[in-house]
Amino acid sequence: MSVPSPIDWREAGLGMGEAVPEDRRVTGANWRTWPFNRWAFQHTRQLVPSVQLAGADTPAPLAERPTDLSALRFTGENGETIGWETYVASTYTDAMIVLHRGAVIHETYRNGMTAATPHHLFSITKSIVGLVAEMLIADGEIAADLATEDAVPELATSAFAGTTLRQLLDMTDGIAFDEDYANLASDVHRYSASYWTPEVARGGTLPMLATLNRREAVPGTAFRYRTPIADAAAWVLRRATGRSLADLVTERVWKPAGCGDAAHFLLDTGGHEIAGSGLNATARDLARLARFLMAGAPAAKTLIDGGDRALFAAGAANMRPDHSYRSFWWVNHAPPAALMAMGVYGQRLHIEPENDLAIIRVASTPLPSNITSDPLHGRAFAALRAHL
């Protein structure tokens, strides 16, 4: 485990080309806010306790077929016509890879990041956890209808009682939780203390999950996205298998996919891997993961088939039309079907199996939400798809 220490902003080198005030520091209190996040998302091991994620002894090679994307044109956020370079630069990109037909056709690094730099992935972590769960279910090592309280007795007196692993994975558990990042009084800010703030919430996510006692829907009857549900699912996986989350990811996903660059999980205040937001990895390892899924990895079809579209439409129709949600992956059913893992502040893994196309981007945007940028990314990806 690495031990965090405060970082001097002058040494951090935010990559913004401006003079740095003497009294500014990247700390545990500000590292997720702009502009500190521009440096911090590439250096989380120096800020938060972590554990290394083991991978393949030698990373699987990625073929390269550089392709000129300068001719691409599409509509920007303000209705203007922009090109690929303007799009990449204006969306606070730290790294981007386009993988097409098994080869890297475009790769770029910004803001001091390199091909060897692990980047904080936020909720892409959830999707990796969901993939592990689907593999365990497919192999019969764990039952999709396993009762949460049977696996994790500490949650038996909480609103998690009466939910199943499947409901957790698809976020149809019905537990009330306010995840409005713009509202500093919302549940998510209190809950996230179990991730980053030991002086406020010692013991990590499990005791905090046990305090969630309200329901807004009967389990299995409504979809709503909430971060703590991924942490609850991870506790079910740990208890049902007797394995740590890092070990499960290593054995089920990282090694089989040939991921072998530096990677780590951030640990909660109880010393456990943060399933809702803790994975840090290179863009190249995400490309290897995408290739693994497009090549027919175990459980890949279950993911791309998606979840209950009616429940999703009822709970999130205005968020992402024509989508569903399955095991912490967003699934776009409008042709061409796409499998998506996304994290706040601009993290995005977009996979189109039928086109053998994957787009990987990690970023450090000023605002956490990705919803407002969805249309721009959609137009950029459509232009790329047509170009290819």
N, C-alpha and C positions, 0 to 999 in steps of 0.2 A: 504494500500500500504506500502511495506517495503522501507526503505531508505538505499541505498547502501553506503558502506564506504570501503576504501582501506584495504586490508588484508595483514598482515605481512607473508611472505613466511615461516618464522620460525614457526609461529603458524599454518600455513596451513597444514604442515605435508604431503608432496606430496606422501608419502608412497614408496619412492624410496630408502630409507636406506642410503642416502648420506648426508654429512654435507651441511648445507644451508648457503650461504654467507649472511653476515649482511645486505647488501644493496639491496637484492632482495625482491620484493614485488609482490603479485598478485594484479593487478589493472584492471581498466576498459580498459586499452590499451593493456594488454598482456594476458588476461584470456583465449583467444581462441587459444593461441599458446603453443606449447610444450616447456617445461614440465609443464607450469603453468596450462594447461587445465586438468591435471590429478587430481588436487584438485578442480579447479574452476567449472567443470561440475557437481559437487555434491553440490555446494554452491552458485549457481547463485543469490539467493535472497540477498546475501551479497554484490553483485557486480552491479546488475542492478535492477531498480525499478520493482516491480512485484505485481500481485494480486492473491490471493488464488483462487483455483478452487474447488468449492464445489462438493462433491460426495455423495455416499450412506452413511447413518448414520453409518452403520456397513458394512465393506467390505465383499463382498460375499466370502464364504469359498472356498479354493482351495484344493481339495483332493490331497493326496500325495501317490505316488507309486515309491519309489526310485529304480532306475535301474542302474546297473553297466555298465558304458560305457568304461571301461578301455581296453576292447578287441578291440575296434574300431581301424582300421588302414586305412590310405589313404595317398595320395601324397601331400607333403608340397609344399611350394612356390618354392623351389629349386630342386624339383624332388626327394627329400628324402622321406622315409616312416615315418610318424609321427602318434602319438596317439591323443586321444581327449584332454588330459590334456596339451600336448604341443601346440596343436592348440589354446586352450582357452588362455593359458598364452602368447603365442607369438603374439596374435592379440590385445593386450592391453585391454583385457576385464575387465570391471568394474563389470558387472553382467550378468549372463546368466540363462535362464529358458527354459527347454524343456517341453512342454505340450503335452501329448499324450492320446487320448481317455478320455479327461476330467480330467486327473490327472497330477500333476507335477512329472515327473520322474527324472529330473535332475535340480539342482539349486545351483548356486555358486556365491559368492561375493568376489571381489578382491579390492585392492587399497583403503581400508578403507570404502568401500561401505557396506551397510547393506540392509536387506529387507525393511526397513522403509525409505530409503534414496531416495528422488526424484532426478532424473538425467536429465540433459538437453538432449532433444530429437531431436533438430534441425528440419529437414524436415519431420520427422514423424508427426510433427504438421500439415503440409499441408494435410496429409492423414486424420487426424481427422476432419479437416475443410471440406474436400471433402465428408466424410461420413455424416456429418451434412447436407451439401447441398443436397446430394442424398435423405436423409430422408425428408427434407422439400419439395423437388420436388415430391417425391412419395406420400406425403400427400396432395399435391395440394396447399401448402402454398406459393409456389414460382414457377414461370415458368422457365423451363430450357432455353427458348429463350428470357428471359428478357434482354432488351438492357442495357448494362453497363451504358451508359450516362443517361438513364431514371432513374435508381436507384441512381446514383451518379453524379449529374450535374457537380460537380467540374472536372470531367474527360471528359466533352463534347468537349473540345478543344484539347484533347490529342489524341494519337494514339489508345486509348481505344474506342473512338467513332466508332460505327459500329460493335463492338464486342458484343457477348452474354455471359450470364452466362455459358452456356454449353461449349462454346469455351474457356473461362477462365479455367474452371474445367479440361478440357482435354488438356490444353496448346496448342491449335490450333488457337490462337488469332492473330498470325502473327506479334507481336510487337518486334522490334529489341532491343536486350539487350545482352551485353557480360558478361557471367557468368564464366569467366576464373579466378579461384581463384589464380592461379600461376602468373597471370599478375596483378601487383599492380596498374596498370593504367586502369584496366577494369571497366566496369559499376558497377559490383557487389560491389566493394569496396567503390565507391562513394555512391551507394544506401544504403549500410548497415550503413552508418552514421546516417540514419533516425532511425535505431534500437538502436545504442549504443552510439552515440556521439552528445549530445545536443549542444555542443559549435560549431558544424559544421552544423548540420541539425535540427533545432528546428521545431516543428510542426508534427513530425512523418512521417508515410508512405504516407498519402494522398497527401500532397503538392509535395512530391517527385515523386509519381506516375503521377501527372499532368504534370511533365516535360518530360515524355517519349513520344516523338513526332514522332519517326521514325518507319516505318513498313518494314519488310523484306519479308512479304508474305500477300496475301489476307486472311482475317479472314476465318477460316474453311478449309484452303487448305494445311496446313503444321503443323507438330508437332515439338516443340523444348522446352526443359525444361528451365525455368527461374523462379527464386524465387519471384520477385515482382508480378507475376501473381496471386499467392496465396493471397497476401495482397489485390489485387484489388478485387478478388472474395469475400474475407471477408468483404470488404466495401459494396459490393452488398448485402450480407446477412444481415449485420447490418441495412442498410437503408430499405431493403424490409420487415424486421420483426420488426424493432424498438427495437431489443434486442442487448445486448453486446455479443461479441463472447464467453466470458466465460460463460455467462448464457445459450447460445445456446448449447455449449458443455456439460455443466452440465445436462441440461434438456433432450437432445436428445441422448447422448452417455454415459456420465460418470455414472449417476445414474442408467439408465436401465441396464448397463453392470455390476453393482455392484462394480464399482471402488470407493474406499473410503479411500485410503491412502493419505498422504500429497501430494499435487500437486499444481502447480502454473503456471501462464502465465507471462512471461516477457513482459514489456510494452515498446512501442516505445517512442521516444522523445516527442510525443504528448500525451502520457498517454493512448494509446490504445494497446490491446493485439496484439502481433506480430504473425500474421497468418502464415508467411513463416518459422518461426524458434523459437517460443517462449515457447512451452509447456515443462514443467518439471514434470515427474511422476516416480513412482516406477516401477521396472521390474514386480512386481506382478500385478499391475494394468494393465500393458500391456498384461499380461497373461489373465486377466479377459476380457479385450477387445477382445483378439483373440478368447476366448471361446464364447463370445457373437456373434461374426461374424460367427463362425463355426456352432453355434446353429440356424442359420437362421435369424439373425437380419434384421430389415427392410433395404432394399437397398443392402444387401450383395450380392445377385445374380447379380444385376446390375454391381457391382464392379468386380466380378469374371468373368463375361462375357467379360469384357474388353472394350477397345475403338477401334478406327479405326486402324486396323493392317496395312493397306496399308500406311496411313499417318505416322505411327510410323516407319515402315520399311524405308520409304523414308528419314526420318529425323534422325533416330537413329539406323539404322541397325547394325552399327559397335559397338554401345554401348551395346546393349542387344538384340541379335537375338531371334526371336520367342516370342517377347514381344509386349504388347501394353500398353497404358496409359489411365486410366479412373479416373476422379475426384481425381487427385493427388495420385493415387495408381499405382504402377507398377504391371503388370499382366504378368506372364510367362505362355504361352499357351502350352509349351512342357510338355507332361505328366511327373509327375502329375502336374496339373495346380496349380499355386501358386499365392497368393495375397501378395504383398510386400509393406511395408512402410519403407523408408530408409532416414537416415540423415547423413550428413558429420561427419567425425571423428569416424565412426564405428557404428552408431546406425542402428539397423536392426530388423524389425518385419516381420517374414516369416510365412505365413499361407498356409497350404495345406488342404483344406476342405475335399477332398475325402479320405485322410489318417487320418483325425482328428488329425493333427499334427501342432504344432506351435513352432517356435523357436524365442526366444526373447533375444536380446543381446544389451547392451549399453556399450560404450567404450570411450576411450580418446586416439585416435591414434595420432602419430606425424603429419601426413598429412591429410588434409580435404577430399580428393577425396576417394570414395569407389570403383571406377571402377577397379583399379588394384587388389583389394582384392576379387572381385566377383568370380573368378575361384576357389580360395581356399575355400571360403565359400560354393560354389556349391559342391565341392568334399566332404567337411565335412558333409554337409546336406545329400548328397546321401549315404554316408557310414552309417549315423545315420538311415536313412530311411530303408536301407537294414537290418541293425541290428535289428530294431524293427519289 
